Amino acid sequence: MASLSDDFSRWERRLTREEPFLTGIFDRHGVRRVLDLACGTGRHAVRLAERGYEVTGVDLNAESLESARSHAAQRGVEVSFVEGSFLELGRVVPGPFDAVYSVGNSLSFSETEEDVLQALRGFLAVLRPGGVAVAQILNYAGIAEREESVDFVRSFVRDGVEHVVVKFFRFGRPRWDVEFVTVRREGEVWRAELGHGDLLALEATRYQELWRQAGFDDVALFGDYGSTPFDVHTARDAIAVAVRRGRPAQSTER
């Protein structure tokens, strides 16, 4: 799914929306060294490196990491990209980091709530005292309440071939099924392919509680990258911003 995601993410528009939110938090917390978890093809990591941050990216997908390294080289920045998962952070990237972030709903690919809790404890373990963590998931309760079963319809061209992708949710507990219909034009004929996945549909209140159980202080929830306070009825996202207890031994300002 990595190459498909790279095609339809509208990266420039997405980065324009998400980057100010992240860098605003980083600046308030004196962040220099950053860990990007589930970094995918590295667009966020490379953009932050261009802004002067020292960035490490971690992802399970070797193909995505190769794309990330290529993108960093094309942009002329240094980013360390490491293969690994949320559940083994202490082994693959010992830290400490000033900030940890994960966007793109990545924590929802966890199998269980216990896996999410273990991942958040891993975030805490690789952060310095006073460090900040940011992670976004969908506002599942709100999306179900509003019956927004069609997540998106996107078109793109890959290798000269037109594609249209439609993503559907099937609501359930504790997991949602996710279905992709990809329609590809071959000459005058359109052909359809089906894809399938599932997501752990954590409610935002439970998500926030898991952060506290993991040991974080000051766990705030936002409903979007404009820093709108979270409202379960209207928000599309549940973006947690949390701080590790303690103060840094010295300033890490860039």
C-alpha positions as CSV (number, residue, x, y, z in Angstrom):
1,M,0.0,0.0,0.0
2,A,3.0,2.3,0.4
3,S,3.3,3.3,-3.3
4,L,-0.5,3.9,-3.5
5,S,-0.3,6.1,-0.5
6,D,2.5,8.1,-2.0
7,D,0.5,8.7,-5.1
8,F,-2.7,10.0,-3.6
9,S,-1.7,11.8,-0.4
10,R,-1.4,15.3,-2.0
11,W,1.8,15.8,-0.1
12,E,2.3,19.5,-0.5
13,R,-1.2,20.3,0.7
14,R,-1.0,17.9,3.5
15,L,2.4,19.2,4.7
16,T,1.2,22.8,4.5
17,R,-1.6,21.9,6.9
18,E,0.3,19.6,9.3
19,E,3.8,21.1,9.5
20,P,2.9,24.4,11.3
21,F,1.1,22.4,14.0
22,L,4.1,20.2,14.6
23,T,6.7,22.9,14.4
24,G,4.7,25.2,16.7
25,I,4.7,22.5,19.4
26,F,8.4,21.8,18.8
27,D,9.3,25.4,19.1
28,R,7.4,25.8,22.4
29,H,9.3,22.8,23.8
30,G,12.8,23.6,22.6
31,V,12.9,20.6,20.3
32,R,15.9,19.9,18.1
33,R,16.1,16.1,17.8
34,V,12.9,14.5,16.5
35,L,11.7,10.9,16.0
36,D,9.1,10.3,13.2
37,L,7.3,7.0,13.8
38,A,5.6,5.1,11.0
39,C,7.4,7.6,8.7
40,G,6.4,5.9,5.5
41,T,8.0,7.6,2.5
42,G,9.6,10.2,4.7
43,R,7.8,13.4,3.5
44,H,7.3,14.8,7.0
45,A,10.8,13.8,8.1
46,V,12.5,15.4,5.1
47,R,10.5,18.6,5.4
48,L,11.4,18.9,9.1
49,A,15.1,18.2,8.3
50,E,14.9,21.1,5.8
51,R,13.7,23.3,8.6
52,G,16.8,22.4,10.6
53,Y,15.6,19.6,12.9
54,E,17.7,16.5,13.4
55,V,15.3,13.7,12.3
56,T,15.2,10.0,12.6
57,G,12.4,8.0,10.8
58,V,11.2,4.5,11.7
59,D,8.9,2.3,9.6
60,L,8.2,-1.4,9.2
61,N,8.0,-1.2,5.4
62,A,11.4,-1.6,3.7
63,E,10.1,-0.4,0.3
64,S,8.8,2.8,1.9
65,L,12.1,3.4,3.6
66,E,14.0,3.1,0.3
67,S,11.6,5.8,-1.1
68,A,12.3,7.9,2.0
69,R,16.0,7.7,1.6
70,S,15.7,8.6,-2.1
71,H,13.5,11.6,-1.3
72,A,16.0,12.8,1.3
73,A,18.9,12.5,-1.1
74,Q,16.9,14.4,-3.8
75,R,16.2,17.2,-1.3
76,G,19.8,17.3,-0.1
77,V,19.1,16.6,3.6
78,E,20.4,14.0,6.1
79,V,17.7,11.9,7.8
80,S,18.4,8.6,9.5
81,F,15.8,6.0,8.4
82,V,15.5,2.8,10.4
83,E,13.4,-0.3,9.9
84,G,11.4,-1.2,13.0
85,S,8.0,-1.1,14.7
86,F,6.3,0.9,17.5
87,L,6.8,-2.1,19.8
88,E,10.6,-2.2,19.6
89,L,11.7,1.4,19.8
90,G,14.2,1.0,22.6
91,R,16.0,-1.6,20.5
92,V,16.1,0.2,17.2
93,V,16.4,3.9,18.3
94,P,17.6,4.2,21.9
95,G,17.2,8.0,22.0
96,P,16.8,10.3,23.9
97,F,14.7,12.5,21.6
98,D,13.2,15.9,22.2
99,A,10.0,15.0,20.4
100,V,8.3,11.9,19.0
101,Y,5.4,12.1,16.6
102,S,3.2,9.8,14.5
103,V,0.6,11.0,12.0
104,G,-1.5,9.2,9.4
105,N,-3.6,7.2,11.9
106,S,-0.7,4.8,12.3
107,L,-1.5,3.7,15.9
108,S,-4.8,2.4,14.7
109,F,-3.1,-0.4,12.9
110,S,-2.2,-1.9,16.3
111,E,-3.8,-5.2,17.1
112,T,-5.1,-4.4,20.6
113,E,-5.3,-1.6,23.2
114,E,-2.5,-3.3,25.1
115,D,-0.3,-2.9,22.0
116,V,-1.2,0.8,21.8
117,L,-0.3,1.2,25.5
118,Q,3.0,-0.6,24.9
119,A,3.7,1.7,22.0
120,L,3.0,4.8,24.1
121,R,5.3,3.5,26.8
122,G,7.9,3.1,24.1
123,F,7.4,6.8,23.1
124,L,7.9,7.8,26.7
125,A,11.1,5.7,27.0
126,V,12.9,7.3,24.1
127,L,11.9,10.9,25.1
128,R,14.1,13.1,27.3
129,P,12.5,14.5,30.4
130,G,10.3,17.4,29.4
131,G,10.1,16.0,25.8
132,V,6.8,16.1,23.9
133,A,4.9,13.4,21.9
134,V,2.3,14.0,19.2
135,A,0.1,11.3,17.6
136,Q,-3.0,11.4,15.5
137,I,-5.8,8.9,15.1
138,L,-9.2,9.2,13.7
139,N,-12.2,10.3,15.8
140,Y,-13.9,7.0,15.4
141,A,-16.9,7.7,17.6
142,G,-17.6,11.0,15.7
143,I,-17.2,9.5,12.3
144,A,-19.6,6.6,13.2
145,E,-22.1,9.1,14.7
146,R,-22.1,11.1,11.5
147,E,-22.2,7.9,9.4
148,E,-19.3,9.0,7.3
149,S,-18.6,5.5,5.8
150,V,-16.9,6.9,2.6
151,D,-13.5,8.2,3.8
152,F,-12.3,9.6,0.5
153,V,-12.5,9.4,-3.3
154,R,-9.1,10.3,-5.0
155,S,-7.8,10.1,-8.5
156,F,-4.2,10.1,-9.7
157,V,-2.0,8.9,-12.6
158,R,0.7,6.3,-12.0
159,D,3.0,5.2,-14.8
160,G,0.7,7.0,-17.3
161,V,-2.4,5.1,-16.1
162,E,-5.4,6.8,-14.6
163,H,-6.6,5.5,-11.2
164,V,-9.5,6.3,-9.0
165,V,-9.5,5.0,-5.4
166,V,-12.5,5.0,-3.0
167,K,-12.0,4.1,0.6
168,F,-14.9,2.8,2.7
169,F,-15.4,2.1,6.4
170,R,-17.5,-0.7,7.9
171,F,-18.1,0.3,11.5
172,G,-17.7,-2.3,14.2
173,R,-16.2,-2.9,17.7
174,P,-13.4,-3.1,18.5
175,R,-12.2,-2.9,14.9
176,W,-13.5,-1.3,11.7
177,D,-13.1,-3.0,8.3
178,V,-11.6,-0.8,5.6
179,E,-12.2,-1.5,2.0
180,F,-10.4,0.1,-1.0
181,V,-11.9,0.0,-4.5
182,T,-9.2,0.9,-7.1
183,V,-10.5,1.5,-10.6
184,R,-7.7,1.5,-13.3
185,R,-8.1,2.6,-16.9
186,E,-6.7,0.2,-19.4
187,G,-7.2,1.7,-22.9
188,E,-11.0,2.3,-23.2
189,V,-11.8,-0.2,-20.4
190,W,-11.9,0.5,-16.6
191,R,-11.0,-2.4,-14.3
192,A,-11.6,-2.6,-10.6
193,E,-9.6,-4.2,-7.8
194,L,-10.6,-4.6,-4.2
195,G,-8.3,-4.2,-1.2
196,H,-9.0,-4.8,2.5
197,G,-7.7,-3.9,5.9
198,D,-8.9,-3.1,9.4
199,L,-8.3,-0.6,12.1
200,L,-8.5,-0.5,15.9
201,A,-11.3,1.9,16.5
202,L,-10.3,3.5,19.8
203,E,-12.6,6.1,21.2
204,A,-10.9,9.4,21.9
205,T,-11.5,9.3,25.7
206,R,-10.0,5.9,25.9
207,Y,-7.1,7.0,23.7
208,Q,-6.4,9.9,26.1
209,E,-6.5,7.6,29.1
210,L,-4.0,5.2,27.5
211,W,-1.5,8.1,27.2
212,R,-1.9,8.8,31.0
213,Q,-1.5,5.1,31.8
214,A,1.7,5.1,29.8
215,G,3.0,7.9,32.1
216,F,2.5,11.1,30.2
217,D,1.5,14.4,31.7
218,D,-0.6,17.2,30.2
219,V,-2.4,15.0,27.6
220,A,-4.3,17.5,25.4
221,L,-6.6,16.5,22.5
222,F,-7.1,18.5,19.4
223,G,-9.7,17.9,16.7
224,D,-7.5,19.1,13.8
225,Y,-4.2,20.6,12.8
226,G,-5.5,24.1,13.4
227,S,-5.4,23.4,17.1
228,T,-9.2,23.3,17.5
229,P,-10.1,21.8,20.9
230,F,-11.4,18.2,20.5
231,D,-15.2,17.8,20.1
232,V,-16.3,14.2,19.6
233,H,-19.4,15.3,17.6
234,T,-17.5,17.5,15.0
235,A,-13.9,16.5,14.9
236,R,-12.4,14.3,12.2
237,D,-9.2,13.6,14.1
238,A,-8.1,13.0,17.7
239,I,-4.6,14.4,18.0
240,A,-2.9,13.8,21.3
241,V,-0.1,16.2,22.5
242,A,1.6,14.9,25.7
243,V,4.6,15.7,27.7
244,R,7.0,13.5,29.6
245,R,7.5,14.4,33.3
246,G,10.6,16.4,34.2
247,R,12.7,19.1,32.8
248,P,15.6,18.8,30.3
249,A,19.1,18.9,31.7
250,Q,20.0,21.7,29.2
251,S,18.4,23.7,26.5
252,T,17.9,22.0,23.1
253,E,17.0,25.0,21.1
254,R,18.1,25.0,17.5
